Amino acid sequence: MESVPIVDFSAYSLEKELPDHAQLQTLVDEIHIAFTTIGFVYLKNTGCPQNVVENAMRKSKEFFVLKEETKLTFGSFNSDFGYIGTEQEGLNPGRSNKDLKEAFDFVPFQAEEAASKLKVVPEVVDLMDALGAIHVEGTKIMERVLEIMAMGMKLEDPMFFVKRHQNFKRTGCLRSLHYPPLNITDIKEQQIRCGEHSDYGGITLLFQDDKGGLEVCNLDGEWVKALPIEGAILVNIGDLMQRWTSDRLIAARHRVMLPPTGGTDQTAGRQSMALFGYPDHQEIIECLDGSNKYPPIGGLEYRNLKFSLT
């Protein structure tokens, strides 16, 4: 596939309590084709409130413009909560220099535990509220996508995946990302904004601003641009879901490149938010087709293994 497909999600929009059954099979088929051919899909008309997305982007920006020493006060509390500074993480170990990005990882359960420390800076309090709101809306969409995926896989229980993502308050990590404006003289050898990688979990929802840079590797090994589409959410398959489905669904590698030299995006910076959907920690992931192509592994065990390699 030469481009990431765009699918109309209105048949199961959050504005509907139940899906529109007249259009549901078309939606199931289109998403299944996308996930088995390139592993990514744009969903439009999801019903996700745009004001919630915009507020989370705005409050994230207010946090990221704080002084570095203030942000570092909220340095990563553990592997999936807290601030991560620029060039602290490199998602492609094969590149000689780490990524030109900074991030704040948010998990509702962790935010509750860290509340006393977080409340000392107003921008952080506002950020937690904004990320909490988008986490709630994103979780609703994710559950509907998981249900549709089970239908596409023709599983006996269409709620199979949803039932195994029940503890999302603990397992669902929302990462707010900021790619700072660039000074071309400060860019090191082989350095880009986000190194080549595939996501670790089940599925990911990505909210982007209007700046490009994201690229997806298709089955032919070609890098395809995944430009922002206003109001659309980009959804992709993670490694654990590919393993679960015996490679039927594809966890495609992706990256964020530097903007063209001399262009306006060079000095503008870039924002996005990724909601990573992991199955419940205690869930044992076994190949759904019974092939044992991959040995069974616990959800938390697999997650910890992938984090240890980053």
Wavefront OBJ file of the C-alpha trace (Angstrom):
o trace
v 0.000 0.000 0.000
v 1.442 3.346 -1.068
v -0.388 5.558 1.435
v -2.169 5.376 4.771
v -5.908 4.889 4.108
v -8.571 7.254 5.424
v -11.674 5.608 6.915
v -14.945 7.256 7.938
v -15.705 6.128 11.515
v -19.142 7.750 11.685
v -20.885 4.347 11.786
v -19.476 3.865 15.302
v -18.816 7.472 16.309
v -18.829 8.356 20.018
v -21.971 10.322 19.207
v -23.756 6.977 18.769
v -24.531 4.668 21.673
v -24.752 1.699 19.303
v -23.168 1.215 15.867
v -25.029 1.829 12.638
v -25.361 -1.806 11.565
v -26.111 -0.869 7.957
v -22.605 0.601 7.649
v -20.746 -1.412 10.295
v -19.467 -4.228 8.069
v -17.970 -1.745 5.636
v -16.168 -0.093 8.559
v -14.931 -3.477 9.822
v -13.633 -4.444 6.389
v -11.881 -1.133 5.737
v -10.077 -1.116 9.078
v -9.092 -4.777 8.725
v -7.633 -4.156 5.266
v -5.648 -1.196 6.589
v -4.234 -3.135 9.540
v -3.283 -6.156 7.401
v -1.602 -4.147 4.629
v 0.150 -1.160 6.227
v -0.752 -1.281 9.926
v -1.961 2.334 10.065
v -5.280 4.055 9.369
v -6.691 7.580 9.645
v -10.082 7.642 11.342
v -12.302 10.659 10.663
v -15.649 11.489 12.251
v -14.814 9.599 15.464
v -16.892 11.916 17.654
v -13.880 12.771 19.816
v -14.504 16.356 21.050
v -12.061 18.614 19.199
v -12.035 21.126 22.053
v -10.668 18.408 24.368
v -7.866 17.648 21.899
v -7.042 21.337 21.411
v -6.996 21.997 25.152
v -4.605 19.101 25.766
v -2.314 20.402 23.024
v -2.458 23.938 24.459
v -1.770 22.888 28.056
v 1.066 20.642 26.860
v 2.660 23.580 25.081
v 2.382 25.714 28.234
v 4.275 23.018 30.111
v 6.973 22.470 27.499
v 7.889 26.188 27.376
v 8.733 26.149 31.100
v 12.379 26.371 32.107
v 14.251 23.089 31.760
v 15.067 22.929 35.472
v 11.355 23.218 36.296
v 10.403 20.462 33.877
v 13.142 18.199 35.218
v 11.539 18.476 38.659
v 8.858 16.252 37.175
v 11.356 13.849 35.631
v 10.104 10.380 34.840
v 8.738 8.809 38.044
v 8.956 5.397 36.374
v 8.857 3.900 32.871
v 5.487 5.407 31.942
v 4.887 8.577 33.957
v 6.669 11.920 34.051
v 8.881 14.212 31.996
v 11.526 12.986 29.539
v 13.984 15.602 28.275
v 15.289 16.260 24.782
v 17.888 13.716 23.636
v 17.172 11.561 26.686
v 15.569 8.787 24.645
v 16.551 7.155 21.359
v 13.959 4.808 19.880
v 16.343 3.500 17.230
v 19.512 2.250 18.981
v 21.141 1.994 15.541
v 21.345 5.784 15.285
v 24.422 7.309 16.863
v 22.522 10.184 18.542
v 19.252 10.268 20.445
v 15.939 11.818 19.439
v 15.228 15.556 19.202
v 12.044 15.421 21.227
v 10.771 15.842 24.766
v 7.709 14.214 26.301
v 5.429 13.922 29.289
v 4.023 10.453 29.931
v 0.653 10.304 31.696
v -1.164 7.375 33.292
v -4.245 8.244 35.421
v -3.363 5.879 38.265
v 0.186 7.233 38.448
v -1.085 10.824 38.361
v -3.245 10.155 41.418
v -0.270 8.727 43.310
v 1.963 11.695 42.392
v -0.702 14.388 42.959
v 1.003 16.019 45.950
v 4.216 16.606 44.002
v 2.519 17.694 40.787
v 0.298 20.391 42.319
v 3.174 22.767 43.112
v 3.286 24.169 39.549
v -0.007 25.516 38.071
v 0.982 24.550 34.505
v 1.400 20.944 35.645
v -1.984 20.885 37.386
v -3.614 22.175 34.190
v -1.689 19.644 32.105
v -2.855 16.721 34.263
v -6.484 17.801 33.926
v -6.171 18.217 30.150
v -4.379 14.904 29.609
v -6.881 13.157 31.867
v -9.736 14.397 29.682
v -8.174 13.240 26.409
v -7.260 9.901 28.034
v -10.954 9.333 28.807
v -12.127 10.167 25.265
v -9.296 8.227 23.641
v -10.083 5.164 25.734
v -13.675 5.183 24.460
v -12.468 5.267 20.851
v -9.835 2.627 21.495
v -12.420 0.219 22.885
v -14.568 0.638 19.783
v -11.582 0.072 17.501
v -10.647 -3.082 19.456
v -14.208 -4.364 19.044
v -14.082 -3.721 15.295
v -10.694 -5.438 15.069
v -12.114 -8.586 16.701
v -14.922 -8.573 14.119
v -12.371 -8.210 11.333
v -10.435 -11.163 12.731
v -13.745 -13.076 12.843
v -13.293 -13.960 16.496
v -16.207 -15.720 18.152
v -16.480 -12.971 20.774
v -16.358 -9.453 19.261
v -15.449 -8.121 22.727
v -12.397 -10.414 22.998
v -9.801 -7.622 22.844
v -11.903 -5.154 24.849
v -12.209 -7.640 27.730
v -8.429 -7.914 27.828
v -7.917 -4.147 28.009
v -10.075 -3.529 31.088
v -7.538 -1.902 33.399
v -6.709 1.008 31.142
v -6.455 3.434 34.035
v -3.221 1.623 34.976
v -1.994 0.353 31.607
v -2.964 3.066 29.102
v -0.138 5.563 28.694
v -0.787 8.940 27.064
v 2.424 10.530 25.813
v 2.375 14.242 25.045
v 5.249 14.971 22.662
v 7.030 18.183 21.770
v 9.581 18.452 18.985
v 11.409 21.734 19.708
v 12.264 24.287 17.016
v 15.563 23.387 15.406
v 18.866 25.135 14.944
v 20.475 23.347 12.006
v 23.946 23.813 13.512
v 22.933 21.877 16.647
v 21.753 18.730 14.822
v 24.140 15.839 15.327
v 25.069 13.033 12.952
v 22.164 10.654 12.108
v 19.867 12.623 14.431
v 16.153 12.936 13.703
v 13.118 13.884 15.755
v 12.031 10.318 16.523
v 13.978 7.227 15.539
v 12.603 4.285 13.569
v 10.560 1.964 15.775
v 7.312 0.060 16.096
v 5.034 0.555 19.101
v 5.109 -2.042 21.833
v 1.507 -2.727 22.815
v -1.868 -3.474 21.253
v -2.910 -0.338 19.371
v -1.976 3.348 19.456
v -4.065 6.474 18.838
v -2.134 9.497 17.588
v -3.352 13.097 17.651
v -1.169 15.449 15.548
v -0.902 19.192 15.107
v -0.661 20.628 11.587
v 3.083 20.019 11.191
v 4.293 17.027 9.166
v 7.259 14.750 9.641
v 5.760 11.362 10.482
v 6.610 8.560 8.054
v 5.446 4.919 7.963
v 7.366 2.008 6.452
v 5.118 -0.073 4.164
v 5.490 -3.751 3.276
v 7.761 -2.879 0.346
v 10.181 -1.138 2.693
v 9.249 2.316 1.356
v 8.739 5.264 3.705
v 5.277 6.794 3.273
v 4.421 10.247 4.632
v 1.604 10.305 7.197
v 0.702 13.983 7.016
v -1.737 15.464 9.549
v -5.417 15.490 8.577
v -7.510 17.986 10.500
v -9.882 16.269 12.935
v -8.639 12.771 12.101
v -6.982 10.336 14.517
v -4.177 8.112 13.268
v -4.405 4.555 14.641
v -1.760 1.857 14.365
v -0.986 -1.693 15.443
v 1.676 -2.459 18.076
v 4.133 -5.353 18.366
v 2.129 -7.266 20.926
v -0.988 -7.233 18.731
v 1.039 -8.472 15.760
v 2.334 -11.299 17.938
v -1.182 -12.036 19.265
v -2.523 -12.362 15.702
v 0.420 -14.436 14.414
v 1.589 -11.568 12.163
v -1.789 -11.133 10.496
v -2.025 -7.548 11.744
v 1.065 -5.445 11.070
v 3.068 -3.358 13.532
v 4.741 -1.049 11.025
v 7.912 0.836 11.806
v 7.580 4.603 11.773
v 9.676 7.692 12.476
v 9.529 11.485 12.653
v 11.949 13.195 10.290
v 13.471 16.664 10.457
v 11.612 19.367 8.511
v 13.157 20.542 5.233
v 16.087 22.905 5.722
v 15.092 26.527 5.306
v 11.335 25.897 5.514
v 9.003 27.582 7.986
v 8.535 24.303 9.892
v 12.255 24.341 10.722
v 11.672 26.973 13.396
v 8.069 26.201 14.342
v 8.357 23.068 16.454
v 5.835 20.223 16.387
v 3.357 18.605 18.800
v 1.525 15.309 18.994
v -0.118 13.054 21.577
v 0.029 9.253 21.461
v -2.302 7.058 23.517
v -0.684 3.643 23.850
v -3.131 0.801 24.455
v -1.609 -2.113 26.354
v -3.502 -5.257 27.390
v -3.962 -5.915 31.083
v -0.733 -6.771 32.882
v -1.889 -10.230 33.971
v -3.156 -11.212 30.503
v -1.306 -14.116 28.855
v -0.826 -13.378 25.168
v -1.122 -16.519 23.033
v -1.423 -16.800 19.248
v -5.130 -16.579 18.448
v -4.905 -19.109 15.620
v -3.440 -21.763 17.926
v -0.268 -21.949 15.840
v 2.122 -21.207 18.733
v 4.164 -19.182 16.242
v 5.235 -17.200 19.292
v 5.381 -18.656 22.818
v 2.856 -17.359 25.373
v 3.972 -14.280 27.296
v 2.421 -12.057 29.961
v 1.311 -8.567 29.005
v 3.477 -6.898 31.656
v 6.420 -9.214 30.969
v 6.429 -8.281 27.280
v 6.091 -4.577 28.034
v 9.021 -4.616 30.461
v 11.129 -6.533 27.943
v 10.554 -3.924 25.234
v 11.235 -1.003 27.586
v 14.522 -2.595 28.655
v 15.731 -2.471 25.054
v 14.982 1.241 24.489
l 1 2 3 4 5 6 7 8 9 10 11 12 13 14 15 16 17 18 19 20 21 22 23 24 25 26 27 28 29 30 31 32 33 34 35 36 37 38 39 40 41 42 43 44 45 46 47 48 49 50 51 52 53 54 55 56 57 58 59 60 61 62 63 64 65 66 67 68 69 70 71 72 73 74 75 76 77 78 79 80 81 82 83 84 85 86 87 88 89 90 91 92 93 94 95 96 97 98 99 100 101 102 103 104 105 106 107 108 109 110 111 112 113 114 115 116 117 118 119 120 121 122 123 124 125 126 127 128 129 130 131 132 133 134 135 136 137 138 139 140 141 142 143 144 145 146 147 148 149 150 151 152 153 154 155 156 157 158 159 160 161 162 163 164 165 166 167 168 169 170 171 172 173 174 175 176 177 178 179 180 181 182 183 184 185 186 187 188 189 190 191 192 193 194 195 196 197 198 199 200 201 202 203 204 205 206 207 208 209 210 211 212 213 214 215 216 217 218 219 220 221 222 223 224 225 226 227 228 229 230 231 232 233 234 235 236 237 238 239 240 241 242 243 244 245 246 247 248 249 250 251 252 253 254 255 256 257 258 259 260 261 262 263 264 265 266 267 268 269 270 271 272 273 274 275 276 277 278 279 280 281 282 283 284 285 286 287 288 289 290 291 292 293 294 295 296 297 298 299 300 301 302 303 304 305 306 307 308 309 310
